[in-house]
Structure formats: structure tokens, C-alpha cells
Amino acid sequence: MSDTLQSVSGGALADASNAAWTDRYTHAVMDTFGPPQRVLVRGEGAYVWDADGRRYLDLLAGIAVNALGHAHPTLTAAISAQLGTLCHVSNFFATPTQIGLAERLLHLAGAPEGSRVFFTNSGTEAVEAAFKMARRNRGEDGSRTRVLALEGGFHGRSMGALALTAKAAYREPFEPLPGGVEHVPFGDTAALEEAFSPAAVAERGGVAAFVLEPLQGEAGVRPLPPGYLAHARRLTADAGALLVLDEVQTGVGRTGSWFAFQQPEIGGGVLPDVVTVAKGLGGGFPVGATIAFGERAATLLGRGQHGTTFGGNPVAAAAGLATLGVIERDALLENVRHVGAVLSSEIEAAGNPLVAGVRGRGLLLAVQLTRPVAADVAAAALEAGFVVNAVAPDAIRLAPPLILTADQARDVARFFAAVTVPDTTVPAERES
């Protein structure tokens, strides 16, 4: 480690343990996430190491962020090279990397002529831009006043994105939130049709946008029912509403295609009006984007109506271009499909009575448990050298780097085959 880094960190990493770093964390970092499970000091490929020198197979990838794993040589070289030429400029100017990344995203998304990209620093900011686009889609008479979102959806924690997020525990401490948002039941086509019905429009106003995830990540990796997205496309098109797909977690190859809506089983050939993307786009470097499909959507936000200081800066754009380039060069979409199938099939085939099944697509999966012991399973996994996420009381989320190998997937399956958690359920008293 350089003297500079030692000075910044207050001592060499080798001189501090997990316990020592955690103690310092509790006195320096705001308590919004709780105590860290471990303090990680380096990574390579699909593995990370903690301050005590223990190695872990990273099956969370920073919550679907580190698409290429850790310290990928192509990504680090691209970021370093860009830092050595131009780090940041204001949005009064453009850079080749910014323009190149926008063009690349439009091509990969299959966006039609007239489409445009707005760059952000995160998924939350990408959703925030989409929300403002919805506000601008009120119609000539201003009658489209409602924005629909799905129950169980998670779209971020800024005030606009939080208004779209359904979970009461996230919303209630910060109410009142921006109004006009209605949450409809997950996967219920009849309820969706009611929200667009003439009676609903007459009573509550027209619909400006419908915002949803193709697979709900934070709700436990829940795929939409077959045909639901196509049905939503028909309803939004007829109403003049925007169909906004939140692909912050599902985009950039996570499900085995560049975007989840491109898979026939999910999208059914639909073309959305807006797609938000972030997380894996920069391979770990903060970058997000709001992709507007077609001239109508692309012109909803005019000059001076939205902005960002760091969005699309040359280093972030270089990271995005490098990430997309490696995914294509190394055929990682095919790897995601193959390794995801190995991971899900071998976990299910292991026959552990604690495991009810695996759902999801590609390398965004949830291991469904037969009991609400996900936190215990996640703790056991960490002790065994696997980083996973207890996304629900009875579900474990797996979102590893796209470079995960089949052999590493089999290591994961062996863990799920063997893991046990004591049943602490108290038997109900018999009636006398």
C-alpha cells in the first residue's frame, strides 16, 4: 500500500482486523445500514478478501453491480487511461466517451430513430429523471395526472423514486411524498385494466406513466407473469401513457440478454418508452442512464428542465464502454445463461428439504426456502466463504459477477445441498 493510502486510512490495512475496522466504522459512518458483516479490503475476479485475510466467493457483486467481478484488467485500464487524459468537464461541453456510450446503449437497447440518453450517477437518479418525464407527459389538456407502479417494486430512495417504491417502511418516515402515484397489485391484469378504465380516468385522472421492473429484485426476484408486460404495453399505448421499465438491476446482461425486456418470455417483443439502467453498467464505477425510446419520449425533458453535475462524465462513460465491451468480447451473455442454468438446476437437484426451489433468470436468482430462516442461511454462507443476500425472510438472492464459472456455481450448489438451520419453531399447545 502506498504511503498516501496509509495516511488516508489511518494505518496500513494489514494492521487492522475486521473487529478494529468495524469499531472505527461505528464511530465514523452514519448508521443507515447497520454494522458491516465484514470489512473487505481487496478483490480479484469473483472473489473478495476481508481484513482478516479470509476469502469469499462473491455471489452478490455489490448487489448486481460488479458485472466483471473485481479488479478486471480491461476495466481498470480504461478508467486509468481516461483519468490520465480528462477526468471531468461540465455539461457545457461533451466528450467522446459520453457520446460513444450513449450511442452504444441506444444500439444495444434496439431503440428507434430519435431516441436519446440522459446520463446519471445512479439508478435512483435514472428513475428520478423518468419520473420527471412522466410529469411532463400530462397531455395537451393536462388530464394525465397519475403515475402507476407495482406493489413490491423498489425504485430508489430519493423523494421521487421513493414515491414509486411501494414498501411502507421506506416511505412512511418521509411522507408526504410527491403525489399522484398509485400502486397496483403485482401481476394482476384485472387490477391494471381497472386503473386504465374510463371510470378510473373520470374519477382519478388519466395515466401519465406505468413504472415497473421486469423482475422485482428487492421483493425477492419475482418475475412478472407471462404476457403481463405485453398487456401493459397495450394499455399504456392506448392511453398515451409512458411504459417505463426499471432495469437498474436486470439490465446490462444480468438476465442473459442486454435488457430483460428483450427476452421473449418476459417482454414478448414489447418496446418500452423509457428504460432506466445503472448498477452493472460501470462494472463498479458509478454510472446510470435513462434511455428514452423515440422522439416523443426523448423530447419530454427540454433544456434547463433537468441536469446533473457528474452524470456522463468521461471516466464514468469510459467505465461503461469498457464494461459493455468486455461483456460482448468474452461472450458473457452466453455465460450468464449457461452458468445461471447450472446454478439453479444443481441447487434444486441437491434435494435439501430447506430449499423449495429457485426462481429468476440468468444470474439474478432467488433460492426459495421452506422456512423463514434466510438470515440464518446467509450467515452460514458467509462463514462457509460465500457472500449472499437474505432478500426476504424466506429467500436468498444470488446476483454474482457475470464472469462466474460453472465450477464456482457447483461450489455454491454444494453449500445449499448441505446447509442446515435448526428449527426453533415452538410447538403449539394442544387443546385439552
HUBEL-V505714 format. One record per backbone hydrogen bond with DSSP energy under -0.5 kcal/mol. NH is the residue of the N-H (numbers start at 1). CO is the residue of the C=O. E is the energy in kcal/mol with one decimal. If there is no record, write none. Layout:
BEGIN
nh-><NH/NH>
co-><CO/CO>
e-><E/E>
END
This chain:
BEGIN
nh-><6/7/8/9/10/11/15/16/21/22/23/24/25/26/27/27/28/28/29/32/40/41/42/44/45/47/48/49/50/51/53/56/57/58/58/59/59/63/64/64/65/66/67/69/70/76/77/78/79/80/81/82/83/84/85/86/93/99/100/101/102/103/104/105/106/107/108/109/110/110/111/115/116/118/120/126/127/128/129/130/131/132/133/134/135/136/137/137/142/144/145/145/146/147/148/149/150/151/153/162/163/164/165/166/167/170/171/172/174/175/182/184/184/188/189/192/193/194/195/196/197/197/201/202/203/204/205/205/206/208/208/209/210/211/212/216/217/220/221/221/222/223/224/228/231/232/233/234/235/236/237/238/239/240/240/241/242/244/244/245/245/246/246/247/247/251/252/253/253/254/255/255/256/262/263/266/267/268/268/270/273/274/275/276/277/280/281/282/283/284/284/285/288/289/290/291/291/292/292/293/293/294/294/295/297/298/299/300/302/305/312/313/315/317/318/319/320/321/322/323/324/325/326/327/328/329/330/331/332/333/335/336/337/338/339/340/341/342/343/344/345/346/347/348/349/350/351/355/356/356/357/359/361/363/364/365/366/367/368/368/369/370/373/374/377/378/379/380/381/382/383/384/385/385/386/387/388/389/391/391/392/395/396/397/398/399/401/402/404/409/410/411/412/413/414/415/416/417/418/418/419/424/427>
co-><2/3/4/5/6/6/12/13/17/18/19/20/21/22/23/24/24/25/25/30/38/49/49/47/70/44/56/42/54/39/50/48/385/46/56/57/387/60/60/399/61/61/65/66/45/72/73/74/75/76/77/78/79/80/82/82/90/95/96/97/98/99/100/101/102/103/104/105/106/107/106/112/292/290/288/122/123/124/125/126/127/128/129/130/131/132/133/134/139/138/143/206/206/180/209/182/211/184/150/158/159/160/161/153/153/167/167/168/171/172/147/149/182/185/187/188/189/190/191/192/193/194/197/198/199/200/200/201/143/146/206/146/242/148/244/222/215/217/216/217/216/221/214/225/227/228/229/230/231/232/233/234/235/236/237/236/208/210/242/243/274/212/244/245/276/247/258/257/258/251/250/257/253/259/260/263/263/263/264/267/243/243/291/245/289/248/278/279/280/279/285/282/120/277/118/275/289/116/290/273/291/112/292/113/293/294/295/297/300/302/120/310/87/313/314/315/316/317/318/319/320/321/322/323/324/325/326/328/327/327/331/332/333/334/335/336/337/338/339/340/341/342/343/344/345/346/348/352/354/368/368/366/364/254/361/398/359/396/357/366/394/354/371/393/373/374/375/376/377/378/379/380/381/382/381/57/386/397/389/395/395/392/367/389/365/59/58/67/401/405/406/407/408/409/410/411/412/413/414/415/415/422/425>
e-><-2.2/-2.3/-2.3/-2.7/-1.0/-2.3/-1.4/-1.8/-2.6/-2.6/-2.0/-1.9/-2.5/-2.2/-0.8/-0.7/-0.7/-1.3/-3.0/-2.1/-0.6/-2.6/-1.3/-2.5/-2.3/-2.0/-2.1/-2.8/-2.1/-2.0/-2.1/-2.7/-3.0/-3.0/-0.7/-1.0/-1.6/-0.7/-2.6/-0.7/-2.7/-2.3/-2.5/-1.8/-2.5/-2.7/-2.0/-2.1/-2.4/-2.3/-2.6/-2.1/-2.4/-1.5/-1.4/-2.7/-1.6/-2.2/-2.8/-2.4/-2.0/-2.3/-2.1/-2.5/-2.2/-2.0/-2.7/-2.3/-0.6/-1.0/-2.2/-1.6/-1.7/-2.5/-2.7/-1.6/-2.4/-2.4/-2.1/-1.8/-2.6/-2.0/-1.9/-2.1/-2.0/-1.3/-0.6/-1.2/-1.3/-2.6/-1.4/-0.9/-2.6/-2.8/-2.9/-2.2/-0.7/-2.7/-1.8/-3.4/-1.4/-0.9/-1.0/-1.8/-0.6/-0.8/-1.6/-3.0/-2.0/-1.1/-2.4/-2.6/-0.5/-1.4/-0.9/-1.8/-2.6/-2.0/-1.7/-1.0/-0.5/-1.0/-2.5/-2.5/-2.1/-3.4/-0.6/-1.6/-2.6/-3.7/-0.5/-1.0/-2.7/-3.0/-2.2/-2.7/-0.8/-1.7/-1.0/-1.1/-1.9/-0.6/-1.6/-2.0/-2.0/-2.5/-2.1/-1.9/-2.1/-2.5/-2.3/-2.2/-1.5/-0.8/-0.8/-2.2/-2.4/-2.8/-0.8/-0.6/-2.8/-2.6/-0.6/-1.1/-1.9/-2.2/-1.5/-0.8/-1.1/-1.0/-0.8/-0.5/-1.3/-1.4/-1.8/-1.6/-2.9/-0.8/-0.8/-1.4/-2.2/-1.8/-2.2/-2.3/-2.6/-0.5/-2.7/-0.9/-1.2/-0.6/-0.5/-1.4/-2.3/-3.0/-2.9/-3.3/-0.5/-2.9/-0.6/-3.1/-0.5/-0.5/-0.7/-0.5/-0.6/-2.3/-1.4/-1.4/-0.7/-2.1/-0.6/-2.0/-0.9/-2.5/-2.0/-2.2/-2.2/-2.6/-2.3/-2.4/-2.5/-2.3/-2.4/-2.2/-2.0/-3.0/-2.9/-1.3/-2.4/-0.6/-1.6/-2.8/-2.0/-2.5/-3.1/-2.2/-1.6/-2.1/-2.9/-2.4/-2.4/-2.4/-1.7/-2.0/-2.3/-0.9/-1.0/-2.1/-0.6/-3.0/-1.3/-2.3/-1.9/-2.3/-1.6/-2.5/-2.4/-2.9/-2.6/-0.8/-3.1/-2.2/-2.3/-2.6/-2.2/-2.8/-1.9/-2.2/-2.4/-2.1/-2.0/-1.5/-0.6/-1.1/-2.8/-2.6/-0.7/-1.5/-1.6/-0.5/-1.6/-1.7/-1.9/-3.5/-3.0/-3.0/-0.7/-2.0/-1.7/-2.2/-2.0/-1.6/-1.8/-2.3/-2.2/-1.5/-2.2/-1.8/-1.3/-0.6/-2.2/-0.9/-0.6>
END
